[in-house]
Every structure is written in C-alpha cells, then in structure tokens.
Amino acid sequence: MAEFNAMDTAAFKGVWVFCEQREGQIQTISYQLLSEGRKLANDLGVELCGVVMGSELNEDYIKALGGYGADRVYYIDSPLLKDYTTDGYAKALCDLIMDKKPEIMLIGATNLGRDLGPRCAARLHTGLTADCTHLDVDVEK
C-alpha cells in the first residue's frame, strides 16, 4: 500500500459520496447522500464529488448525478466491479481516495455500505462514524 498519512489534514479537500449501484441502477440512498453532501460542501466551500463503481453502466445515470448536486463524478469502470465484492470495491475506492484525498466520504448505511465503509476506514487509518442521522460542520470564519 502506498504511503498515506490521514493525519496530514491540510492535504485533504472535498466532500465525496459513494454512489451505490446494483445491477446497473443507482440506488436511492445515493441521491439522498448527494443532497446532504451538497450542504456540507457548500458550508466548507469545496467540491462535491460522486463515486460510482461498476461495469458498463448507462452514462445517463452517471450524468444525472450532477442534477442531485455533484460537481464531479468519478466512475471506476471495470468488469471486476460489476458485482460487489468487498476486496475489489475497497481496493478501488481506497486507491482513488489516496490519490485525490477528499476530506469527507459519505457512504450509505446499506448492507454494502456497512461492509465497505469500515474496511476503507481501516485501510486508510482514519475514523468512521456509523449510523449517522445528522452531520454538520463547524466552519471557522
């Protein structure tokens, strides 16, 4: 694993939402999280990005995420990611996080999210807040 220092907080910027898909369909939780992520990104004055993983997804579904607040969407397209596997998704997501360094990552409390979130947090040596129903940031002015 590449060098990754989660304590170097100045290197991190942006709010990301893991946009879950199942059988090529973006799941409703993704749209809900994008809405909440948009609020956080606005408060912090940063970009909101969606992250989608899968294989040969309909481009219209991916583009539609912008209508729910995403400024940018990262799409990791691989036949290995067509169906969820813990190791495949965790590696792909952690590699992207290590490269781009978001400061906040939102993952839905679905069965998939409850598996993926803790694994990524452990690999990245960072914290995790589970089953959060409200999230707010204190922005110093």
Secondary structure, DSSP 4 states (H G I P E B T S, - for coil): -----TT-GGG---EEEEE-EETTEE-HHHHHHHHHHHHHHHHHT--EEEEEEESS--HHHHHHGGGGT-SEEEEEE-GGGSS--HHHHHHHHHHHHHHH--SEEE--SSHHHHHHHHHHHHHHT-----S-S--------
